[in-house]
């Protein structure tokens, strides 16, 4: 369905392009990171190359859409359904930075990634929240809230990850460590606010199979990336006397985040099976990348948390989730490739 003015002439695919397609970079990149951490070297490099190639292509499409169809972009940003998906851009930067750090390539770009991501985060978060707040006509909870809203958490935690990576590269600079901790805690607070709304929506409002889309997997992915941010803060070398007391809360709080992300997995699997049984066969849509990312992030975050916390008995969990993430990535990538080859079989531009 067109989101911009139908009076605007030009290719419909560009006008209606799903703004959350940077989840392709998020999903592919974090599975590459997990593969690297778990010593699947050849596979990790292939995935890294795909994510790296997709990133500038998606930016080119976004800029072309901004130039050709600015009205459609503004309308999307002000939409309760599609607006939060713009934050996949910030999250993709965070995943890209994690890849550079884990693969030990292009690490000199981490500072540029961090500061550009802070700017993008500010523009997108405050632009989106302001737009949906001042709107007079608003959807009800069932039609206005979806899993993509948790990208507010994912994008915020990605800033914590980038800040921490940059701090590690600069000798644990106190301002960067403090920024990482601040974004880590802010993302956690945003998760508390949004997850309460999501629980209310799930339990006390009708839930149809068609509404149980892949973006709801971000319920788990949002706390998984917070776990990764916590693990990286735990891995920092000794900080100065001012920051040390603040960082003492991180290990215990990260246990809570990891446990919360783990809690979601069985429920999401049950609901996914229910959805498939009720809905029947359906095609590819770009929102499926929102299911790949949480699985890959959980595998990477669990591995890193187990390493820094000295809990090797968690390693089999990260191994198992890695293979689940890779399986989801393969299916989603095949679906995307088929759609590119046979564009007439387009699905909806993003799942609820």
N, C-alpha and C positions, 0 to 999 in steps of 0.2 A: 504494500500500500504506500502510495506516495506520501512523504512527509513534508515536502516543500510545495511551492505553488505549481500546480499543473500547467500554469500559463508559461512557466519558464521552459524555453525550448532547449533541447539537448538530450543526450543519452539518458534514458530512464534509469539504467543501472547505476550511473554516477550520482544522479539526483537522490536516489533512494538507498545509496550504499550504507550498509550497517556501520554505525560509528564505533561499535565495539569490536571491530575486526582485528584490533591489535591484540586481542586474546589469542590469536594465532601465534604471535611472537611469545606471549606469556606461556602458553601451553607447551609449545615446541622447545622454548628456551629452558624452562624449568625441568622438563624431562631430560634435556641434554645435561643440565647440571647434575641431576640425580644419577644419570648414567655415568658421568665422570667420577662422582663421589664413590659410586659402587664399583668402579674399575671396569666398566664396559667401554673401553677406550675408543674402538673403531666406531661403535654406534654413537657415542657421545659427540664425536667430531662431525658425523653426518648431520645430526640434529642441530648442532651448533651452526653449521653452514646454512641450513635451511632457515633457521630463525634469523640469522644475520642477513640473508638475502631478502627475506620477507619484509624486514623493518623499513628499508628505504622505499620499497614498492608501496607499502601502505601509507607512508608519509606523502609520497607523490600523489596518490589517489586523494588523500585528505586535502592537500593543498589545491589540487585541481577542483575538488568539490567546493572548497571555500571561495575560489575565484569564480567558478561558473554558477554555483547555486548557493550563494550566501544565505538566502532566506531559508532554504531547507536545513542548513547547518544550524542556524539560530533556532528554528522550530524544534529540531531534535534536541538541542541543549536544554530547551525549556520544557521538554516532555518528561513526565514522571516515568515513563517506560524506557525511553531511549537515552535520556539525558545522562544518567549515571554511567552508561557504557563508554562515554568519552574518557573516563578515568582509566580505561585499559591502556591509554597512551602513557600515563605516568607509571602504571604497573609494569608495562613492557620495558620502560627505561630501567626500572629496578631489576628486572630479570636479566636484561642485557648486561647491566653492571655486574651481577652475580656471575654471569658467564665469563666476562672478562677476567674476573678475579680467580675463578676456579680453573680456567684454561690458561691463565697467566699470559694473556694477550691483550693488547690495547688498553692496559691498565692506566695509561696516561690520560684516557678519556673519562675516567671516573669523576673527576672534579666537574667537568663540563656536564656530564650526565646528571650529577646531583643538583647543581645550581639551576640548570634548565628544568629539571623535574620539579624543584621547589616553585619556580615561576608558573609552570603549567598547572601544578596542583592548586595554587592560589587562584588562578584565573578560572579553572574549571569547577572547583569546589564552590567557591563563592558565587560564581556566575550561575551555576545550576541551582544552588540552594536559594539564592535571591529570586531567580526567575520563578521557581515553583511556589515560593512563599507569597509573592505579590500577585499571583494569578487569582482572578476572581472565580472562574469556573475550574473546579478541581475534581479529579476522579475520586470514587470511594476507595476504601482500603483494598478491596479485592482487585480493582483494576489499576490502582496507582502504585502498589508496592509489589516488588518482585525481587528475586535474588540479586539482581544487578545493583541494587542499592548498597549491598555490602562491598562494592568496589570502592566506596568511600573509605572503608577500613583497609582494603588491600592497597590502595594507592598511598594512604598515609603510612602504612607499615613498610611499603617499598622505599619511602624516604628514610625510614629508620635503617633499613638494610644498606642503602647507598651511603648514608652518613657513617655508618659503622665501618664499611669497607674502606671509605676514604680515611677514616681515623686510623685504621690499621696500617694504611700506607703512609701515614704522616706521623707515626709514633704516638698514636692515641691522643691527638690534640684535644684538650679539654673542651673547647666550644663544640667540636664535632661529636664528641662522646655525649655531651649534654643534649645536643640536638637529636642524636639517635635515641636517647632515653626518652626525650619529650615526645617524639613522634611515635615511639613504641607505646607509651602510655596513652597518648591521645587516640591512637588507632584502637586500643583496647576499650577505651571509654565509648567511642563511636560504636564499637561492636555491641557493648552492653545495651546501648539505646536502641539500635536497630534490631538486635536479636529479640528483644522484648516485644517489639511490634510484630516481628515475624512469627513468634510463638502464638501471639494473639490471633493473627490472621489465619494461621494454619489450623488452630484448634477450635476457634469460635466463629469461623466464617466458612461457607461452602468451598470445597476444594475439588475441582474437576480434573480429570486426567490430563486434559489438554493444557492445563495451567501448571502442571508439575514439570516444567521445562528444565533444561540443563543448568541455567544460571542459579537454580537453588543450591547446586553443589558448592557455590561460593560460601554458603553457610559454614562449610568445613574449611574451604580454602582460605577464608579470611583469618581464622584462628591459626591455621597452619603457617601462614606467612608471619603472623605475630610470634609464633613459636621459633621460627627461623631467626627473626630479629632478636628475640631474647637469647637464643643460643649464641649469636654473634656478640652480643653485649657481654655474655658470660665468658667468652673467649678473649676479651680484651686484656692486654697486660695491665698491671697495677696502675690505677689512676691516682691523681693527687688527692690530698686529704679531704678536699671539699666534696669531690664527686664520689669517693668511696662509700660513704654512708648511703647515698642515694642508690647506688648500684647493688646494695645488699638485698634489696627486695626482688631483684630480677630472677634469681634461681627459683624461688618458691612460686613466683607469679607465672613463670614459664611452665612449670608443672601444670598449673591450672589451665593454661592455654592449650598445652598439648593434650591434656585429658578432655578438654571441651571439643577439640577437633576430632579426637578419637570417638567421642560419644556420638557425633553426627553420622559416622560412616554406616553403621548397621541400619539406622533409620532411613538414610538416603537410599541405601540399596533396596530396602523393603518397598519404599515408595516408588523407586524407579521400576521395580518389577511390576508393581500394581499398575503404574502408568502404562507400561508396555502391554500388559494383558488387557487393559481397558481400551487403549487407543488403537492398538493394532499397528501394522507396518506404516512407516512414514519416512520421508526423505531427509536429506541433509539440510541443516540450517546452521549459520555461523555461530549461533549461541552454543552449539555443542562444544566449542573450544573452552567454554566456561566450565565444562565438566573435566576436561583434560587437565587444565591448570591445577585445580585443587588436589587431584590424585598425585600429580608430579610434585607439587609443593609439599604435600604431606610426607612423601617418601624422602625428599631432600631434607626437610625440617627435622624429621624423626632421626635421620642419620646424624645430622649435625648436633642435635640436642643430646643424643646418646653418647656422642664422642666427647663433648665438652663436659657433660655431667658424669662421665664414667659409668654409663649404664649399657654395657654391651649386649645385655639380653633383649634390648629393643631392636637390635640389628635385623633379626628375621622379619620384623614388621615392615621396616623400610624396604627390604628386598621384595617382599610380597606386593606391597603397594606400588613399587616401581614397575613390576611386570603388568599390573592392572593399568597403570598410567600409560605404559607403552602400547598395550592392547587398545586402549581407548584412543590414543594418538593415531595409530595405524588406521583404525576404522574411520575416524573423523577425517584424516588426510585423504583417504580413498574417496570418501563422500564428497569432499571439496573438489578433488581432481575430476570426478565424474561430472559434477555440476559445471566446472569450467569448460569441459569438453562438450557437454550437452546443456547449454545455457537455457534451453527451453523448459527444463525441468527445475525451475526455481522454486525454492521453498520460501517460507515466510522469513523476513529479514531479522531474525532474532527471536529466540524462545522466551516465553515467560517462565 
